[in-house]
Amino acid sequence: MLDTLNKFKNLTDSEELLLAYQGNITDSLTNNLLALAENKLAMVEYNSRIKKKVFNILVEVLQNIYHNQEEIKGSKETFQEIMVMVVKNSTSYEVISGNFIKQKNTDHLKKRIEEINQLTNDELRAKYRSKLDEGVFTETGRAGLGIMDMVRKSGQPLQFGFKSINDEYAYFSLQVNIKY
């Protein structure tokens, strides 16, 4: 099971931490994190296609965290904290995140990720297009394409884990690998 905090504590010598943030997230902070990531990627990655993939996946991850945070607004301050990292190793980039979610949402999210992870590229493309054609949006104006987008752009299944915090909240860890 993936645990974001343990991943951070146990980075190896062969892994380069390009970006790390832990704390509360706001719209302006999201923009600042993306600007930092873009600058750092420009310094370490020459392949523009890979840079674009890593950056776009980081955007998706931060958007998912930000929108989820809105769902738990009004709870204790500690449940607003997130963690996000971009790590480069010898074969891939890893975009790793952790945030609190409501316990009642963990089963649905787990099923959704597992279902999408099992799809072939063709099946995923068809499901994505079908979802776009439906034009159905949630109350928050989202189409529910973020997880599919991350798998499509990375070409890899998502790694994830949940750690129960209390009866109301769990900590959701997510890792997206982008091979180069």
Rosetta blueprint (number, residue, H / E / L):
1 M L
2 L L
3 D L
4 T H
5 L H
6 N H
7 K H
8 F H
9 K H
10 N L
11 L L
12 T L
13 D L
14 S L
15 E L
16 E E
17 L E
18 L E
19 L E
20 A E
21 Y E
22 Q E
23 G E
24 N L
25 I L
26 T L
27 D H
28 S H
29 L H
30 T H
31 N H
32 N H
33 L H
34 L H
35 A H
36 L H
37 A H
38 E H
39 N H
40 K H
41 L H
42 A H
43 M H
44 V H
45 E L
46 Y L
47 N L
48 S H
49 R H
50 I H
51 K H
52 K H
53 K H
54 V H
55 F H
56 N H
57 I H
58 L H
59 V H
60 E H
61 V H
62 L H
63 Q H
64 N H
65 I H
66 Y H
67 H H
68 N H
69 Q H
70 E H
71 E H
72 I L
73 K L
74 G L
75 S L
76 K L
77 E H
78 T H
79 F H
80 Q H
81 E L
82 I E
83 M E
84 V E
85 M E
86 V E
87 V E
88 K E
89 N L
90 S L
91 T L
92 S E
93 Y E
94 E E
95 V E
96 I E
97 S E
98 G E
99 N E
100 F E
101 I E
102 K E
103 Q H
104 K H
105 N H
106 T H
107 D H
108 H H
109 L H
110 K H
111 K H
112 R H
113 I H
114 E H
115 E H
116 I H
117 N H
118 Q H
119 L L
120 T L
121 N H
122 D H
123 E H
124 L H
125 R H
126 A H
127 K H
128 Y H
129 R H
130 S H
131 K H
132 L H
133 D H
134 E H
135 G L
136 V L
137 F L
138 T L
139 E L
140 T L
141 G L
142 R L
143 A L
144 G L
145 L L
146 G H
147 I H
148 M H
149 D H
150 M H
151 V H
152 R H
153 K H
154 S H
155 G L
156 Q L
157 P L
158 L L
159 Q E
160 F E
161 G E
162 F E
163 K E
164 S E
165 I L
166 N L
167 D L
168 E L
169 Y E
170 A E
171 Y E
172 F E
173 S E
174 L E
175 Q E
176 V E
177 N E
178 I E
179 K E
180 Y L
